[in-house]
Amino acid sequence: MTGRRVWAGAGMLAALAIGAAAVRRRHIKLIASDPEQALLLVPPSGRSLRARSADGSDLPVDVSSGDESAMVVLAPAWTEP
């Protein structure tokens, strides 16, 4: 009975691996066929600056549009005390 469980587990693991590979291949094909994919490969142009936060630490800032544009601030993992 233990041998059967081992073979059943191995079969389920193999099926899971084959399914995951198929999903990954489909995802890669969808990305490659996206007409806007070329835009994502070009790095944004602009200038880099440093800003000082309220606690005195320097933060890297990338400005990628004119000064008259609306400001968008991306702050990953931002926490407030």
C-alpha positions as CSV (number, residue, x, y, z in Angstrom):
1,M,0.0,0.0,0.0
2,T,2.9,2.4,0.7
3,G,4.2,1.8,-2.8
4,R,0.9,2.8,-4.3
5,R,0.9,6.0,-2.4
6,V,4.4,6.9,-3.6
7,W,3.4,6.2,-7.2
8,A,0.2,8.2,-6.8
9,G,2.1,11.1,-5.2
10,A,4.7,11.0,-8.0
11,G,2.0,10.9,-10.6
12,M,0.2,13.9,-9.1
13,L,3.5,15.8,-8.9
14,A,4.3,15.1,-12.5
15,A,0.8,16.2,-13.6
16,L,1.2,19.4,-11.6
17,A,4.6,20.1,-13.2
18,I,3.2,19.5,-16.7
19,G,0.2,21.8,-16.0
20,A,2.4,24.6,-14.6
21,A,4.7,24.4,-17.7
22,A,1.7,24.6,-20.0
23,V,0.3,27.7,-18.1
24,R,3.8,29.3,-18.2
25,R,4.1,28.7,-22.0
26,R,0.7,30.2,-22.6
27,H,1.5,33.2,-20.5
28,I,4.8,33.8,-22.5
29,K,2.9,33.6,-25.8
30,L,0.3,36.1,-24.6
31,I,3.0,38.6,-23.5
32,A,4.8,38.1,-26.8
33,S,1.6,38.8,-28.8
34,D,0.7,41.9,-26.9
35,P,1.0,45.0,-29.2
36,E,2.0,47.2,-26.4
37,Q,4.8,45.0,-25.2
38,A,7.4,47.0,-27.1
39,L,6.6,50.0,-25.0
40,L,7.5,48.1,-21.9
41,L,10.9,47.3,-23.1
42,V,12.0,50.9,-23.6
43,P,13.2,52.4,-20.3
44,P,11.5,55.7,-19.4
45,S,13.5,58.8,-20.2
46,G,13.9,61.6,-17.7
47,R,16.3,62.9,-15.0
48,S,17.2,61.5,-11.6
49,L,17.2,63.7,-8.5
50,R,17.5,63.2,-4.8
51,A,14.8,64.3,-2.3
52,R,15.1,64.6,1.4
53,S,12.4,63.0,3.5
54,A,10.9,64.3,6.7
55,D,13.3,62.1,8.8
56,G,16.3,63.4,6.8
57,S,17.0,60.3,4.7
58,D,17.8,60.8,1.0
59,L,15.3,59.3,-1.5
60,P,16.0,58.7,-5.2
61,V,13.5,60.5,-7.5
62,D,13.0,59.9,-11.2
63,V,11.3,62.8,-13.1
64,S,10.0,61.5,-16.4
65,S,7.8,64.3,-17.7
66,G,7.7,68.1,-17.7
67,D,7.3,70.2,-14.6
68,E,3.8,71.3,-15.6
69,S,2.4,67.7,-15.6
70,A,0.5,66.1,-12.8
71,M,2.7,64.5,-10.1
72,V,2.5,60.8,-9.4
73,V,4.4,59.5,-6.4
74,L,5.1,55.7,-6.1
75,A,6.2,54.8,-2.6
76,P,6.6,51.0,-2.3
77,A,6.6,49.7,1.3
78,W,5.7,53.1,2.7
79,T,4.9,53.0,6.4
80,E,3.7,55.8,8.7
81,P,4.7,55.9,12.4
